[in-house]
Amino acid sequence: MRNHSPDHLLPTGNYPVDNTHLLLQQTEVATNGEHAMIETFVLKEIHDEIERLPGLCKTVFKLVFFHDMNNSEIAEKLHIPMRTVLYHKKEALGSLRFTVLKKCLTARVKPPYF
């Protein structure tokens, strides 16, 4: 017959008390804890790299991503051309991608999705 297991793979019904579900729960908690540690590490690295950005790149990056300002608002606030804003935003993102990915690879941590 199709899709039937051999008899030796069928359960017999007489099993000792199984506590594997407890082990799985503990493993899941450990995995969640490891995930939180990795996430904290990556976020700290990103924050450190933002602070290392050159002056105007850092200012433009923070205005875009922390203050939710658009390019024209930033250009008006900083009294610079819109193309300069675009340039510094591109440079900041490129620098962050490169340095964070490089650090994640050397630390063997799964990098965040950019």
Secondary structure, DSSP 8 states (H G I E B T S, - for coil): -TT---GGGS--S------HHHHHHHHHHHHHHHHHHHHHHHHHHHHHHHHHS-HHHHHHHHHHHTS---HHHHHHHHT--HHHHHHHHHHHHHHHHHHHHHHHHHHT------
